[in-house]
């Protein structure tokens, strides 16, 4: 039997209904509904089910008799659905659920049979006394101070010490020994840096602008901000910030050696004034 589009839609919707009931299309006229229902019944694609208390929108009227239509196995096959596929899937789900249930029961039985660790204190009254707070216990110490981070030079020196103590250093003609020799030569090219004492002022690196400024401030005549700006290329606010940082980070105090006024009687005639700075030794 070749299905019409309307019949195809009705049977497809019935196959998806929980009770496999076929609903009449809402926009289908009453006469057309009756004709479709008779055609489906005649082809054994649906069967009539009488349930008076069921929803009215699901009922069909055929020759004045109200009924419900339920899709049959032939109706499922007509739209390409295997009637036994749902049963097989349901059986598979039931089997999986039964397996899960049995596994859960086995796990529960295994946990119930496992021995429980005895956490009760042993030793009678002595143990009870020990469990209490110790009156003479020392106060908790603060977090340990992290060890200073080793430099790359320190790590390389440790590698050389370990290599010298290893029997492998006797083999002089291999890639590792050549690499060790190159490392030793690199370390020998520059003397190791003396570690700075805690709290000691940090020394500026050689050849830097900071070293230049400090050298100018240590002169007997001192230096002005204008002179420092000319020597370093810094702006005035950068020089003043450097002065503040010297005292904060290195403990070096910059003092005013002299204040020179350039305005007033018997002065040079230039506007403004300036100060000469010097570090306090």
Secondary structure, DSSP 8 states (H G I E B T S, - for coil): ----HHHHHHHHHHHHSTT-EE---TTS-HHHHHHHHHHHHHTTSEEEE--TTS-GGG-EEETTEEEEEEE-HHHHHHTT--HHHHHHHHHHHHHHHHHHHHHHHHHHHHHHHS-----S--SHHHHHHHHS--TT---------------HHHHHHHHHHHHHTSGGGG--SSHHHHHHHHHHHHHHTS-------TT------TTSHHHHHHHHHTSTT-EEHHHHHHHH---HHHHHHHHHHHHHHS---EEEEEEEE-SSTTS---SSEEEEEEE--
